[in-house]
């Protein structure tokens, strides 16, 4: 969680990869106060791209129930718009929260890439 007085990191950034793909990278702790911003950012990305929408959660430490519900609403909107979605890089703890809120059937998950050891 973010400590009081600590500047908040950027919640989400849109990174267009190709004309048919957009990557939304989320960072930090996604709490109840972030649900509206999260929903706005993902809806914006959904309306800007007609191809694949990638939600990169590699930088996310935790997800509250309300943030998970906002993400679920956006994934349902993507399904209705026939936009394929991928959740990429979610940690096991974040995946557990997403699973608990029924997001598994709304999208495809990709694990974090393995880090090479020397």
Buried (B, 14 or more C-beta within 10 A) or exposed (E): EEEEEEEEEEBBEBEEEEEEBBBBBBBBBBBEEBBEBBBBBBBBBBEEBEEBBBBBBBBBBBBBEBBBBBBBBBBEBBBEEEBBBBBBBBBEEBBEBBBEBEBEEBBEBEEEEEEEEE
